[in-house]
């Protein structure tokens, strides 16, 4: 059985400083819903990746727990530090703190992070470690009884492994959405299929990548299980050494959606005055997408746009007001 591995990605730039609200976070309109969503407060996003720099200034207050499932650091389960960079970057896009004195903002800057190191510093990981990581996330309870709200995985492999699929179905069954990168083996043709697992499983939320001009990234996998797309090129986020980096890949698109689900969960549960099932959360996510004009195999339901419901409501109110004004004028005649 082959190992799973990081979805390939490019490091575009490493810097000491970065935009406080990155363009990717702005592009999906996260700041517009922060107040309604309490910035994701009360949610825990489990990130299965290469670990995380636990004392990064923008992440140290967000990390609620973690575990190492790899042979790195002599297999010490309590050491889930990041000796690659990928996991720290993903974590920042989900929930970097947005500190007043500087730093960078994630999509859900008040959510917490459960860091599950399932990939080594070289970017590979055994299927069993990843399967164990998913079950750990499902069963985990925080110091105040917190549970995991979302599982995020920017990793993949060519094999459909039954035990991995069953672990994911277990997560879905207990109401935890599982968000996965589509993969970067795309050939820039939207009528050919490229599959990476677990992203290709129908139960997960599979995320493709676009650039800031809303064009599908030429590397983004296309297939009939794509659910939506998010920013995935030149994405600024946290990086080891207390630094920041711009990375590209569907790995970078995925945490935008994972963080967005923390926001959506808070908004929707206020609206419905109850907890939502995984299927209901997925429906709320899809409601917050906009089509880009590509085939479904490339964009799924479209680009993540968190405030689209507010914009539709504003448009409806504007049209309704205009209709009422015209009606009053006609009556006055």
N, C-alpha and C positions, 0 to 999 in steps of 0.2 A: 504494500500500500504506500503510495507516494505521500509526501508531506504536503500540508497546505503551506501557503506562503503569502507574504505581502502582495497586494495588488501592486504591480509596478508603478512607480511614481517618479517624478522629476523634481529635484531641488533647484529652484530657479534663483534663489538669493537667500543669504543669511544676514541678519541685521541686528543691531543693538536696540533699535526702536522700530515701531510699526504703527500704522494708522490705528487710532484708538478704537474706532468701529470699522473693521475691515469691509472692503467693498462687497465681499460675498455675503456678509451679514446684512448689509444694506440692501443688496439686490433682492433678497427674499423678503424684505420689508419687516424684519424682526423688530427693530426699534419701535415701529408703529404700534405693535401689539404688546410691548413689554408691560405697560401699566395694567392692561386688562388681564394679562397672564401672570402677573407678579414675577415676571422674569424667570418663570419656571420653578419658583420656590416650591419645595415639598416633593420634588421628583428626584429620582436617582437614575442616572444613565450608566449602564454597565458597558465599559469599553473593552473589548477583547482585541488586544493588539500587542505591541512590543513593550508595554509598560508605560510609565510616565515619570517625568522629573517631579518628584513629590514636593520639592521645596521651590519650584518655580514660583516667583512672586504672584503670577496671575492664576495659579492653580492650587496653591497649597491650602487655601481656605475652601476649595471646592471638593477636595478628595475626602471621601467619607470612609473608605476602606479599600482593600485590595488583596491580591494573592498572586503568587508566581506559580505557574504550571509548567515551567520549562526547566532545562538543566542549567540555565545561566545562574550565576552567583552560587555555584555549588548546589543548585536545586533548593536553595533556602526559600520556603513558601512565603515568608514574610517580606522578602526583598523583591518588590515589583518595580524597581527603578527601570528607566528606559536607556538602554545602551545602543539604541539605533536612531531615534529621533521621530520616527513615524507616529508612534503612539502619543507622544507629547503634543505633536501637531494636531492630531485628531481630537485629543481631549480639549485643547484650547478652542477649537471651532465649536465644539458642543457647549462649553460652559466656562470659558475664561471669565474672570471676576468683574471686569470693567471697573477698575479701581480709580478713584478720583485723582490720585496722584500720578496717574499714567498707566502704562500697560495697554492691554488689548481686551476687547469684549468678545465673548462667545455668543452664540445664538440665544442661549438660555443662561444668562450670567448669574442666576441665583440657584440653579439646579446643582445637585451634588453628583460626584463621579465615583463609581466603583471601578477601580483599575484592575483588570485581570490580564496578567502578562501570559499570553499563550504563544507568543512568537519570540524567538531568540533575537539577539543583536544582529544576527545575519539575515533575519527576516523569515526564517522557516519555523514551522511548528508541527508537531505530531497531531494527527487527527484526534487521538485519545485525549490529549491535553485540551484541545479546543472543545471537545464534547464535555469533558469534565468542567471546563470553564462555564459553559452554558448552564449545566445543571447547578453549579455553584451559584450563578446569578439568580436562578429561579428560587433556590432555597435560602438565599442570603437574607438575614435580618439585621438591620442597623441597630445602633445603641438605643434608639427610641422606638424600635419596632418598624423602622422603615423597610420598604420592599423596593425591588427594582421596577421602574416604570417602562424602560426601553432598553433593549440590547442592541449595541452597535458593533458591526464587524466589517472592517475594511481589509478583508483577506479573501483568499480563494484558492481553489485547486481544480484540476480537471476531473476528479473522481466523484461520482455520486455514491456516498457512503451511507448505508442504511442507518447506522447508529447516530450519525450527525443529523440526518433528516428527522429521526425520531426525537432527538433532543430539541430541535427547533419546533417540532409540532407540540412537544410538551410545553415549551414557553408560550406558544400561541394559545394553547389550551387553558392556561392560567391567566390569560389576558395581557401578556407582555408582547408588544410589537417587536419584531426582529428586523433591523435595517441593515442591508448588505450592499456592498459595492458591486456594480455590474461587471467590472473588469476592464482592463486596458488593452485587450487584444483586438480591438476594432480595426476594420480595414477602410473606414470612411465610406462604406457602402451600406445603405440602410436596408437592403433586401437580402443580406446574408446574416446568418446567425453565428454568434460567438457566445459560448456558455462558460461560466465559472461557477463552481459550487462553494458556498451555499447560496449565492445570489440567484441562481437559476431555479431554486425551489419556488413553487407557486405560493407557498405560505409566507415567504418573507417579502419585505418591501425592498425591491431592487432599484438602485439609484444609478442613473447615468449622469454624464457630465456635460455642461455647457460652458462657454466662455462668457465674458461680460457683455458681448454683443448678441447674446442669446443664440449662438450657433452651437450645434452639437459638436463636441470635441471629436477630432478625427480618430482618436484612440478609443473612444467610448464603445463598449460592446453593444451590439444591437441584437434583440431577440424578442419573442412574443411574451416574455415575462417582465419586461421593463415596466415599472410602475410610475416613475416620474423622473425628472432631471433637476439638478441643482448646480450651483457654481462649482467648477472643478479645475480651473486654470488660473495660475498665479494667485493662489489663495494664501493670504498672510495669516499666520497663527503662531502659537507658542512653539519653542524649540529648546532642546537641552542647553544647559549653560546659562539659563535665565535669558535666553535670546529669543529671536523671532525669525521665521523663515517663510519664504514664498514657495509653495509646492504645487504641483499639478498632478491630477489623476482622479479617477472615480473614487479613490480613497478619500479625497478631499471634499467631494460632493456629498458623500454619505453622512458625515457628522452634521452637515447643515440640516438634513432631514431628521436625524436623531434628536438634535436640540430642539427643532421645531415641534416635534411631538410632545416634548415637555411643556411647551407653551400652549399647544392646542389642547392638551389634556386639561390644563387649568381653566382655559376659556370654556371648553365644552362642558366640563363638569359643573361649572357655575350655571351655565345655561340650562342644563338638564337636572340640576340639583341631585345628582347621583353619580356613582362611578360608571364608566363606560367599558364595554367589552372591547376586545382587540378589533373586532370587525367594525364596531362603531367608531373607534379612533381612526381606523383606516379610512372610513367614509368621510370623517371630518378633515382628514389630510387631503383626500382627493378633491374635496370641495374648495380647497385652497390651492388650486393649480390653475394655470392658464395655458391654453394650447399655443404652440409656436409654429405650427404648420408642417411639422415633420411627420413621417409615418409613425404609427403607434409603436412599431418595433424599435424606434429610436428615442422617442420622447415619452412613451406611455401616456399618462394623463396630462403631461405638460410640465411647465416650470413651476416650482414651488413659489407661491406668492401669498404670504401669511395674512395680509390685510385685504385680500380681494373681496371678502364678504362685506367689509366696511365700505369698500369702493362701490360695490353693487348696490348696497343700501343707500349710499349717498346719491348715486345716479337715479335710483328709483324715487327717492324723495324729491330730487330736482325735477324729474319728469312729472311727478305727481303735482308738485307745486305749479309748474308751468301749465299743466292741464287745468288745474283749479283756477288759475288766473284767467285763462282763456274762457272758461265756462262762466266766470263772473262777468267778464266783458260782454259775452253774448247775451247773458240775462239782462244786463243793463240797457241793451239796445231794445 
